């Protein structure tokens, strides 16, 4: 075994490199060697079996696709992580990271009537994503292996039933992979496909990239990006309402700096920003100073496709002030103001004056600012926040996404002109769903989840081998070979360590068996000759 190469950012990747299971070709692109490939195939087989049991049929679509089909759906110029291929013979192509544009025309040929629905096709294939700064090694790379499935339906009721069934399929897959106890179905953003939630399958993991918020009462689980939140303690106070004061604090920008300068605690300050929507409308949003604005939640509230921070020029044009002095007072009457419910009960709080260099303190609703018709929840959830529905404090932990499912509605079937005839012979557009599992990402998650101080303790059903045979002394090789062949005749996978020499002794071989994560270890040596079977056995992890 080779020593761990430099540069791995988590322990499991280092173990995989050390064991020779993977080798890095370039940043975040890997070669899978024989043993790692065996783990991959074992995982793929479990995924394939459960998908087939749900009456999905397997296909294999190309990695390369032409420009024109992506222009039809409007995604050629809107997805910036695709690998574009230089012009060849006056045509442009890209390497696929998803296949909605490919599967939809394919299924169109086979869907004629409502009797042909529901139908679901899937594939297990290499995908490509031009991540500008890929990270977490195997968990997020530029080339990865994915199982992606696409379903077509004649009604919303049919789709919902199928969608819920797919949740069970995924949970069964993760149960067979030994992840069931720490796998959560988290509600997530539906993106440009739907106004509804999508669902992610997340494994609780210390190095995970996502934060999950779990309500242990209702069992609802949310990705941080969509978590509804209520502040843990309402700031109801009997303190005397003070007179508002405009304080001159030039170039003091940011909550922490303001808190120190104005002697105002962060939870009594406000953070106000000016945004522009995709339809060129400008809005102002304000949240309590110790929170951040969640733009996804705000976007849903406004009802627009996208929002972005307004430019410095627009801020000056609308507020007559430089960036950093925006607030909820002295705003133009025509601009829409959204105030987060974290500010609802504040008294004597701080806000910008929309006047360069000035902030106001001792601001109060009714007295200094009209009470808005409605307060909203667009703050980014934090630890100790509560679920507004139940009042339960969330449990917060890091997790790594291994799968997702989401409604596509008619986004692709409509524009790519898929139609079917219903019971009344009327032409209808089928609804679609999409279901993904990052197979290679899942391998990295399992490696991190199952590692110990000696290596990676693979679940038996996906381990690279069933038995690791340690041979000490050439005189014991014949018996070891006999046992290895016997086990293989019983459809067991065997690694036979027949390395000889002083430099590769008992402890080296046993250490390598532990490193590779093989559960059943068999030892042939001169000390075992007198035993009934000429060998002894050891279970990995046991003394």
Backbone torsions as a table, in degrees:
resi	resn	phi	psi	omega
1	UNK	NA	146.2	179.1
2	UNK	-93.1	154.0	178.2
3	UNK	-70.5	161.9	-176.1
4	UNK	-66.0	121.8	175.4
5	UNK	-64.7	156.6	-179.9
6	UNK	-71.3	153.0	168.0
7	UNK	106.5	-9.0	-179.7
8	UNK	-70.3	138.3	-175.8
9	UNK	-101.7	3.3	170.2
10	UNK	-146.8	159.7	-170.7
11	UNK	-65.1	-41.7	-175.8
12	UNK	-63.8	-38.4	177.4
13	UNK	-62.8	-40.5	176.3
14	UNK	-60.4	-40.3	179.0
15	UNK	-66.4	-38.8	178.9
16	UNK	-67.1	-38.8	175.9
17	UNK	-67.1	-42.7	-179.1
18	UNK	-63.1	-38.7	-178.3
19	UNK	-79.2	-6.9	179.3
20	UNK	80.4	12.5	-179.4
21	UNK	-74.0	-30.6	178.5
22	UNK	-133.9	156.8	172.8
23	UNK	-139.6	137.9	-177.9
24	UNK	-82.3	128.7	176.6
25	UNK	-90.4	-43.5	173.5
26	UNK	-156.5	-177.7	-175.8
27	UNK	-54.6	118.5	174.4
28	UNK	62.8	28.2	172.6
29	UNK	-133.4	128.7	-170.7
30	UNK	-128.0	152.8	165.6
31	UNK	-96.8	135.9	175.7
32	UNK	-97.9	121.3	177.2
33	UNK	-82.9	179.5	-168.7
34	UNK	-53.5	-47.0	-174.4
35	UNK	-70.5	-40.5	178.6
36	UNK	-67.2	-36.8	177.6
37	UNK	-62.8	-34.1	178.0
38	UNK	-66.2	-40.1	175.5
39	UNK	-60.5	-45.2	179.0
40	UNK	-57.4	-47.2	-178.1
41	UNK	-64.5	-36.5	178.4
42	UNK	-64.7	-41.1	177.8
43	UNK	-66.4	-45.0	179.2
44	UNK	-57.2	-40.7	-178.7
45	UNK	-64.0	-39.2	177.7
46	UNK	-65.3	-45.9	178.1
47	UNK	-59.8	-45.4	-177.6
48	UNK	-63.2	-43.9	-179.1
49	UNK	-60.5	-45.0	-177.4
50	UNK	-71.5	-35.3	176.6
51	UNK	-67.5	-42.4	178.4
52	UNK	-63.8	-35.9	178.2
53	UNK	-65.3	-21.2	178.9
54	UNK	-95.3	17.3	177.0
55	UNK	64.1	31.6	171.4
56	UNK	-91.7	146.1	178.1
57	UNK	-111.8	142.1	-174.4
58	UNK	-87.1	143.1	175.0
59	UNK	-139.8	-179.5	174.8
60	UNK	-144.3	115.0	-177.7
61	UNK	-101.3	160.6	-175.9
62	UNK	-71.5	155.1	174.9
63	UNK	-80.5	-22.6	-176.1
64	UNK	-106.1	139.1	178.8
65	UNK	-143.5	155.0	-177.1
66	UNK	-83.1	160.8	-177.0
67	UNK	-64.3	-40.2	-168.7
68	UNK	-60.7	-35.5	-177.5
69	UNK	-70.3	-30.6	177.9
70	UNK	-77.2	-26.7	175.3
71	UNK	-69.1	-32.7	178.9
72	UNK	-61.6	-36.7	-178.9
73	UNK	-94.3	-0.5	176.2
74	UNK	76.5	19.5	-175.4
75	UNK	-104.5	-5.8	-178.6
76	UNK	-61.0	-40.0	-176.0
77	UNK	-102.2	1.9	-174.6
78	UNK	-110.3	-14.4	179.8
79	UNK	-107.7	113.5	-171.3
80	UNK	-94.9	2.2	-178.5
81	UNK	-102.1	3.5	178.8
82	UNK	-80.0	147.3	175.0
83	UNK	-84.1	111.1	176.2
84	UNK	-83.6	136.6	177.7
85	UNK	-96.0	132.7	179.7
86	UNK	-52.5	155.5	-177.9
87	UNK	-57.1	129.6	177.4
88	UNK	-129.6	122.1	-178.4
89	UNK	52.8	43.3	178.2
90	UNK	65.7	18.0	178.0
91	UNK	-125.5	150.3	177.6
92	UNK	-113.5	147.6	-178.4
93	UNK	-136.5	169.9	165.8
94	UNK	-148.4	160.5	178.3
95	UNK	-85.8	128.5	-170.3
96	UNK	-75.9	138.3	168.0
97	UNK	-113.7	-0.3	176.2
98	UNK	-160.4	162.7	-170.0
99	UNK	-132.6	26.3	177.3
100	UNK	-58.8	-40.9	-177.9
101	UNK	-69.7	-18.3	-179.7
102	UNK	-93.8	-44.4	-175.6
103	UNK	-71.4	-32.7	-174.6
104	UNK	-63.8	-50.0	176.2
105	UNK	-63.6	-32.4	179.3
106	UNK	-63.4	-48.3	-178.1
107	UNK	-70.2	-23.7	177.6
108	UNK	-55.7	-33.6	-178.1
109	UNK	-69.2	-20.9	-173.8
110	UNK	-111.0	-7.0	-179.5
111	UNK	-104.0	107.7	179.4
112	UNK	-113.8	-36.4	-173.0
113	UNK	-133.3	164.1	175.4
114	UNK	-61.1	-21.2	178.6
115	UNK	-69.9	-17.1	178.4
116	UNK	-85.6	-1.5	-175.8
117	UNK	-116.1	150.9	-0.6
118	UNK	-77.5	159.8	176.5
119	UNK	-144.6	145.9	-178.7
120	UNK	-142.2	130.9	176.0
121	UNK	-118.7	146.3	178.5
122	UNK	-140.5	167.4	175.2
123	UNK	-148.6	160.8	170.8
124	UNK	-122.9	114.7	-166.5
125	UNK	-155.2	157.9	174.7
126	UNK	-70.2	137.0	176.9
127	UNK	-122.4	160.5	-177.3
128	UNK	-132.7	136.5	179.4
129	UNK	-143.8	122.7	-176.1
130	UNK	-82.9	66.6	178.1
131	UNK	-62.4	127.0	-179.1
132	UNK	-65.1	-38.6	177.0
133	UNK	-137.4	78.3	178.0
134	UNK	-60.3	152.4	-176.2
135	UNK	-149.6	174.5	176.5
136	UNK	59.9	23.4	172.5
137	UNK	52.0	-114.9	-174.7
138	UNK	-65.9	-20.5	-176.0
139	UNK	-75.6	-25.8	177.5
140	UNK	-151.2	104.7	-177.7
141	UNK	-126.4	-178.7	-178.5
142	UNK	-88.6	-22.1	172.1
143	UNK	-128.8	132.3	-176.4
144	UNK	-150.2	165.2	-179.8
145	UNK	-107.8	131.9	-172.8
146	UNK	-137.3	143.5	166.4
147	UNK	-98.0	116.3	176.2
148	UNK	-123.5	134.1	-178.0
149	UNK	-126.1	152.0	-177.3
150	UNK	-139.1	127.1	-178.5
151	UNK	-115.9	154.6	-178.9
152	UNK	-128.3	140.5	-170.7
153	UNK	-142.8	155.1	-177.3
154	UNK	-94.8	-13.1	-179.3
155	UNK	-153.9	162.2	178.6
156	UNK	-66.2	-37.1	179.9
157	UNK	-64.1	-42.2	178.9
158	UNK	-64.0	-41.7	179.3
159	UNK	-63.2	-46.4	-178.2
160	UNK	-60.1	-41.9	179.5
161	UNK	-63.2	-43.5	179.6
162	UNK	-66.0	-41.5	-179.5
163	UNK	-60.3	-45.7	178.0
164	UNK	-65.6	-34.7	176.9
165	UNK	-65.4	-35.9	179.4
166	UNK	-67.3	-31.6	174.7
167	UNK	-58.5	-42.6	-179.8
168	UNK	-66.6	-38.0	177.6
169	UNK	-60.3	-47.0	-178.8
170	UNK	-63.8	-43.0	179.4
171	UNK	-62.4	-35.5	177.4
172	UNK	-66.2	-40.7	178.0
173	UNK	-60.2	-48.9	-177.3
174	UNK	-69.8	-27.1	173.9
175	UNK	-66.2	-44.2	-180.0
176	UNK	-67.1	-22.7	179.0
177	UNK	-91.5	4.9	175.4
178	UNK	80.9	18.8	-176.2
179	UNK	-110.8	2.5	-169.1
180	UNK	-55.9	-42.6	-173.0
181	UNK	-68.0	-20.3	-178.3
182	UNK	-122.8	22.1	176.5
183	UNK	-102.0	131.1	-178.0
184	UNK	-124.7	142.1	172.7
185	UNK	-93.0	110.5	-175.6
186	UNK	-108.0	135.8	174.1
187	UNK	-72.6	138.9	-176.4
188	UNK	-141.0	174.8	-178.5
189	UNK	-68.0	140.5	178.3
190	UNK	-84.4	-0.6	177.7
191	UNK	62.9	-146.2	-178.2
192	UNK	-83.7	-4.2	-174.8
193	UNK	-82.5	-36.4	-172.2
194	UNK	-155.0	153.9	173.4
195	UNK	-81.9	-11.0	179.7
196	UNK	-82.1	169.8	174.2
197	UNK	-71.5	148.5	161.3
198	UNK	-97.7	177.3	-179.1
199	UNK	-132.0	132.7	178.5
200	UNK	-109.9	145.0	173.4
201	UNK	-102.7	113.1	-171.5
202	UNK	-118.3	136.9	177.0
203	UNK	-104.1	125.6	178.6
204	UNK	-59.9	120.8	-172.3
205	UNK	-154.0	133.2	-175.3
206	UNK	-61.6	-31.8	-179.0
207	UNK	-96.8	12.0	-178.9
208	UNK	-59.4	153.2	-177.0
209	UNK	-91.1	-15.6	-176.7
210	UNK	-109.6	152.1	171.8
211	UNK	-106.0	127.0	177.1
212	UNK	-106.2	145.9	177.8
213	UNK	-118.4	112.6	-175.3
214	UNK	-109.6	126.5	172.7
215	UNK	-93.3	108.1	-175.6
216	UNK	-72.3	-13.1	177.0
217	UNK	-81.8	-53.4	-177.0
218	UNK	-89.1	-12.8	-176.4
219	UNK	68.5	11.3	174.2
220	UNK	-72.6	140.9	179.9
221	UNK	-131.6	136.4	-175.7
222	UNK	-129.8	142.9	164.1
223	UNK	-70.4	146.4	-176.8
224	UNK	-52.0	-33.9	-174.5
225	UNK	-63.5	-21.2	-178.1
226	UNK	-125.9	8.9	-173.8
227	UNK	-65.3	118.7	172.0
228	UNK	-69.9	136.1	-174.1
229	UNK	-139.5	148.5	175.4
230	UNK	-128.6	134.2	-178.0
231	UNK	-61.6	143.1	-173.2
232	UNK	-65.8	-34.0	-179.4
233	UNK	-130.7	119.7	177.4
234	UNK	-71.4	137.1	-175.1
235	UNK	-84.4	52.8	176.5
236	UNK	-76.3	129.8	-175.0
237	UNK	-142.1	146.8	175.5
238	UNK	-95.2	9.9	-177.2
239	UNK	-64.6	151.6	-179.3
240	UNK	-67.2	136.5	178.2
241	UNK	-75.4	122.4	-176.6
242	UNK	-92.5	167.1	178.4
243	UNK	-78.2	134.9	178.8
244	UNK	-62.2	140.2	177.1
245	UNK	-129.9	135.7	173.2
246	UNK	-92.2	120.4	-175.7
247	UNK	-106.9	132.3	178.7
248	UNK	-87.3	113.6	-179.3
249	UNK	-140.7	72.2	-176.4
250	UNK	-64.6	139.1	175.8
251	UNK	64.8	10.7	174.8
252	UNK	-94.2	102.2	-174.9
253	UNK	-125.8	140.8	-179.3
254	UNK	105.7	145.8	-173.7
255	UNK	-60.6	-47.0	-176.3
256	UNK	-63.9	-44.6	-179.4
257	UNK	-65.2	-40.0	179.1
258	UNK	-66.1	-41.4	-179.0
259	UNK	-58.4	-42.3	-179.9
260	UNK	-70.2	-41.2	-175.0
261	UNK	-73.8	-41.8	-175.3
262	UNK	-96.1	-0.4	-178.3
263	UNK	56.3	44.6	178.6
264	UNK	-120.1	124.9	178.2
265	UNK	-63.7	150.8	-175.5
266	UNK	-56.1	-37.2	-177.7
267	UNK	-74.3	-4.2	174.6
268	UNK	-111.7	16.2	174.9
269	UNK	-109.7	171.2	178.3
270	UNK	-129.0	154.5	177.1
271	UNK	-120.9	116.0	-173.5
272	UNK	-122.3	132.7	-177.5
273	UNK	-135.6	151.9	178.6
274	UNK	-105.5	127.0	-178.4
275	UNK	-120.0	154.0	173.0
276	UNK	-116.3	133.4	179.8
277	UNK	-89.0	170.7	-179.2
278	UNK	-64.1	-22.7	177.8
279	UNK	-98.6	24.6	171.8
280	UNK	64.3	31.8	173.8
281	UNK	-99.9	144.7	-178.9
282	UNK	-109.8	136.4	179.2
283	UNK	-135.5	157.9	176.6
284	UNK	-115.5	134.5	179.1
285	UNK	-127.7	137.5	-178.0
286	UNK	-132.9	137.2	-178.1
287	UNK	-135.0	162.6	177.9
288	UNK	-60.6	145.0	-169.8
289	UNK	-60.7	-26.7	-179.0
290	UNK	-91.8	11.2	174.5
291	UNK	-119.3	164.5	173.5
292	UNK	-111.8	158.3	177.7
293	UNK	-84.1	127.9	175.5
294	UNK	-91.2	106.1	-173.2
295	UNK	-68.2	-27.6	177.1
296	UNK	-65.9	-45.5	178.7
297	UNK	-64.8	-41.2	179.2
298	UNK	-63.6	-40.6	179.2
299	UNK	-60.3	-42.3	178.6
300	UNK	-64.0	-39.1	179.8
301	UNK	-64.8	-44.2	-179.5
302	UNK	-68.7	-34.4	-179.4
303	UNK	86.6	33.7	179.7
304	UNK	-116.3	169.9	-177.7
305	UNK	-79.1	-32.9	-179.8
306	UNK	-159.9	156.5	174.3
307	UNK	-137.2	155.0	177.0
308	UNK	-148.4	156.5	178.2
309	UNK	-61.4	137.6	178.1
310	UNK	-67.6	149.8	179.8
311	UNK	-69.8	161.8	177.6
312	UNK	-57.0	-39.8	-179.4
313	UNK	-62.3	-42.9	-179.1
314	UNK	-69.1	-36.8	177.7
315	UNK	-60.9	-45.6	179.1
316	UNK	-64.9	-40.5	-178.2
317	UNK	-64.8	-38.3	-174.7
318	UNK	-87.5	-40.0	-174.9
319	UNK	-103.2	-11.4	-175.8
320	UNK	63.3	25.7	-179.6
321	UNK	-138.6	159.5	176.0
322	UNK	-74.5	163.7	176.7
323	UNK	-61.6	138.8	178.2
324	UNK	110.4	-7.9	-177.3
325	UNK	-121.4	15.1	178.9
326	UNK	-68.9	147.1	178.7
327	UNK	-158.1	-171.7	-175.8
328	UNK	-100.2	9.5	175.0
329	UNK	-118.6	157.3	179.1
330	UNK	62.3	31.0	177.2
331	UNK	-88.4	152.3	173.5
332	UNK	-58.4	142.3	-175.1
333	UNK	-66.0	-23.1	-175.0
334	UNK	-83.2	-14.5	-174.0
335	UNK	-85.5	141.6	-179.5
336	UNK	-79.5	131.8	-179.0
337	UNK	-115.0	127.4	177.4
338	UNK	-115.8	123.9	-178.3
339	UNK	-117.0	127.9	-178.9
340	UNK	-71.9	150.4	-177.0
341	UNK	-70.7	-7.0	174.3
342	UNK	-67.4	-17.5	-179.1
343	UNK	-94.5	-9.8	-170.7
344	UNK	-47.8	-49.7	-170.8
345	UNK	-102.3	13.6	-179.5
346	UNK	-70.6	142.0	171.5
347	UNK	-127.1	149.0	179.5
348	UNK	49.4	51.6	-176.5
349	UNK	-101.2	171.2	-179.1
350	UNK	-101.4	147.5	171.1
351	UNK	-155.2	159.1	175.8
352	UNK	-70.1	159.5	-177.2
353	UNK	-104.5	-0.7	-171.7
354	UNK	56.9	35.9	177.1
355	UNK	-140.2	121.5	-173.5
356	UNK	-53.0	126.4	176.4
357	UNK	92.5	-9.2	-172.6
358	UNK	-118.2	142.9	170.8
359	UNK	-130.9	151.7	178.1
360	UNK	-107.5	139.7	173.2
361	UNK	-118.9	166.7	-178.9
362	UNK	60.4	39.1	177.5
363	UNK	-87.1	138.8	-179.6
364	UNK	-139.0	144.0	173.6
365	UNK	-65.8	157.9	-173.9
366	UNK	71.9	-51.3	-172.8
367	UNK	-78.5	-47.5	-175.8
368	UNK	-115.4	-25.9	-177.5
369	UNK	-134.5	133.0	176.8
370	UNK	-61.4	141.9	176.1
371	UNK	-71.9	125.6	-179.3
372	UNK	-65.9	155.4	178.3
373	UNK	-61.2	-30.9	-177.5
374	UNK	-150.1	139.1	169.5
375	UNK	-98.3	151.2	-175.4
376	UNK	-121.6	168.3	173.8
377	UNK	-115.0	96.7	174.6
378	UNK	-130.5	19.9	176.0
379	UNK	-80.2	153.7	174.9
380	UNK	-81.0	124.2	-174.2
381	UNK	-61.1	147.4	179.4
382	UNK	-129.3	165.5	175.2
383	UNK	-57.9	140.7	-178.4
384	UNK	82.2	-2.3	173.3
385	UNK	-69.9	161.2	-178.1
386	UNK	-113.4	156.8	171.0
387	UNK	-76.7	120.1	-178.1
388	UNK	-57.9	-28.0	-178.0
389	UNK	-72.3	-41.4	-171.8
390	UNK	-111.6	-17.1	-174.9
391	UNK	75.6	7.2	-178.2
392	UNK	-82.1	136.1	175.7
393	UNK	-72.5	131.9	-178.7
394	UNK	-69.3	144.8	163.2
395	UNK	-88.0	129.0	-175.3
396	UNK	-116.6	131.7	178.6
397	UNK	-154.4	162.0	179.4
398	UNK	-86.8	148.0	-179.1
399	UNK	-151.1	163.3	179.2
400	UNK	-120.6	128.5	-178.0
401	UNK	-73.9	130.1	177.5
402	UNK	-118.3	-11.1	178.2
403	UNK	-163.9	160.8	174.8
404	UNK	-152.0	153.4	175.5
405	UNK	-137.1	141.9	179.4
406	UNK	-157.3	152.6	176.9
407	UNK	-74.1	137.8	172.4
408	UNK	-102.0	-10.9	-176.2
409	UNK	53.4	-128.5	-178.1
410	UNK	-113.9	20.1	-175.0
411	UNK	-55.3	-43.1	-176.4
412	UNK	-97.6	-39.1	-177.9
413	UNK	-64.3	-30.9	179.7
414	UNK	-72.5	-55.7	-174.6
415	UNK	-68.4	-27.8	177.9
416	UNK	-94.9	11.3	169.5
417	UNK	57.4	54.6	170.7
418	UNK	-96.0	126.8	-178.1
419	UNK	-136.9	156.2	174.1
420	UNK	-144.1	164.1	179.3
421	UNK	-100.0	129.3	-179.1
422	UNK	-84.8	-170.2	-177.1
423	UNK	-59.8	-26.8	-179.5
424	UNK	-98.2	16.1	179.6
425	UNK	63.7	26.0	177.6
426	UNK	-96.9	142.3	-178.9
427	UNK	-75.4	128.6	-178.3
428	UNK	-132.4	160.8	178.4
429	UNK	-101.5	125.0	-179.9
430	UNK	-72.7	147.3	171.2
431	UNK	-82.1	152.5	-178.9
432	UNK	-127.8	155.2	172.3
433	UNK	-134.0	156.6	-179.0
434	UNK	-131.3	140.9	-172.7
435	UNK	-141.4	115.6	-175.6
436	UNK	-121.8	146.2	169.7
437	UNK	-133.1	123.5	176.9
438	UNK	-80.5	95.5	-172.7
439	UNK	-64.7	-49.4	-180.0
440	UNK	-68.5	-34.9	175.2
441	UNK	-63.8	-40.5	179.1
442	UNK	-60.9	-37.8	177.0
443	UNK	-60.8	-43.3	178.4
444	UNK	-64.6	-38.6	178.6
445	UNK	-65.4	-45.2	179.5
446	UNK	-62.6	-40.6	178.7
447	UNK	-60.0	-44.8	179.7
448	UNK	-68.8	-39.0	-176.9
449	UNK	-69.1	-35.3	-171.8
450	UNK	-102.0	2.5	-175.9
451	UNK	-74.4	155.1	171.1
452	UNK	-135.4	-167.0	-174.2
453	UNK	-70.4	-14.0	-176.8
454	UNK	-106.0	-17.2	-177.3
455	UNK	163.2	-149.7	-178.8
456	UNK	-113.9	114.5	-177.4
457	UNK	-84.8	78.8	-176.6
458	UNK	-58.7	143.0	166.8
459	UNK	-56.5	141.9	-173.6
460	UNK	-55.3	-36.9	-173.2
461	UNK	-76.3	-6.4	176.2
462	UNK	-125.3	0.8	-178.5
463	UNK	-60.0	152.5	-179.3
464	UNK	-65.3	-18.5	176.1
465	UNK	-155.4	160.3	178.1
466	UNK	-88.5	-30.4	-177.0
467	UNK	-136.7	142.8	172.1
468	UNK	-118.3	114.0	-176.7
469	UNK	-99.7	119.6	178.7
470	UNK	-97.1	123.0	179.8
471	UNK	-113.9	122.0	177.7
472	UNK	-114.7	110.6	-179.2
473	UNK	95.6	128.7	-177.7
474	UNK	-62.0	-26.5	-179.7
475	UNK	-68.1	-11.7	178.3
476	UNK	-103.3	-0.4	-174.8
477	UNK	-67.5	-39.4	-176.9
478	UNK	-61.0	-46.1	178.3
479	UNK	-62.8	-39.2	-179.6
480	UNK	-65.9	-40.9	177.5
481	UNK	-62.7	-40.0	178.8
482	UNK	-60.2	-46.7	179.9
483	UNK	-64.6	-40.5	179.7
484	UNK	-59.7	-44.6	179.5
485	UNK	-66.7	-36.6	179.1
486	UNK	-63.9	-43.8	179.3
487	UNK	-64.8	-39.2	178.5
488	UNK	-66.2	-32.0	176.6
489	UNK	-67.3	-19.4	177.0
490	UNK	-97.2	17.1	176.3
491	UNK	67.8	29.8	173.8
492	UNK	-98.4	147.1	177.1
493	UNK	-95.6	135.2	-171.4
494	UNK	-130.1	137.3	166.8
495	UNK	-110.9	123.5	-179.7
496	UNK	-110.5	112.8	-178.4
497	UNK	-89.8	95.1	-177.2
498	UNK	-106.1	20.7	176.9
499	UNK	-64.3	134.6	-177.9
500	UNK	-119.7	161.2	177.3
501	UNK	119.8	160.4	-177.0
502	UNK	-65.6	-30.5	-176.1
503	UNK	-74.1	-17.4	-179.5
504	UNK	-120.3	84.2	-177.1
505	UNK	-98.6	-165.4	-175.5
506	UNK	-57.6	-50.0	-174.1
507	UNK	-69.5	-31.4	175.7
508	UNK	-63.7	-46.3	-178.7
509	UNK	-67.6	-40.8	178.2
510	UNK	-65.7	-38.9	177.6
511	UNK	-63.2	-38.8	178.9
512	UNK	-68.7	-36.4	176.7
513	UNK	-62.0	-43.3	177.9
514	UNK	-66.2	-41.8	-179.4
515	UNK	-60.9	-41.6	-179.7
516	UNK	-75.3	-14.6	174.2
517	UNK	80.7	26.2	179.1
518	UNK	-82.7	127.6	-173.3
519	UNK	-70.8	-46.6	-173.0
520	UNK	-98.7	117.3	-178.3
521	UNK	-114.6	130.4	-179.1
522	UNK	-117.8	132.4	-176.3
523	UNK	-118.9	124.9	171.5
524	UNK	-110.0	124.7	178.1
525	UNK	-155.0	174.2	177.9
526	UNK	-62.4	-27.9	-179.6
527	UNK	-72.7	-17.6	-177.7
528	UNK	-99.6	0.4	-176.3
529	UNK	-61.4	-33.9	-176.4
530	UNK	-83.7	-4.3	177.2
531	UNK	-76.9	162.8	-175.2
532	UNK	-60.9	-37.7	-175.6
533	UNK	-107.0	5.7	179.2
534	UNK	69.9	10.8	178.4
535	UNK	-152.7	165.2	171.7
536	UNK	-128.3	161.6	-175.7
537	UNK	-122.1	155.7	178.1
538	UNK	-142.7	139.2	174.8
539	UNK	-93.5	130.3	-177.6
540	UNK	-55.1	134.0	177.9
541	UNK	92.6	-17.4	178.6
542	UNK	-96.9	153.2	179.8
543	UNK	-74.4	NA	NA
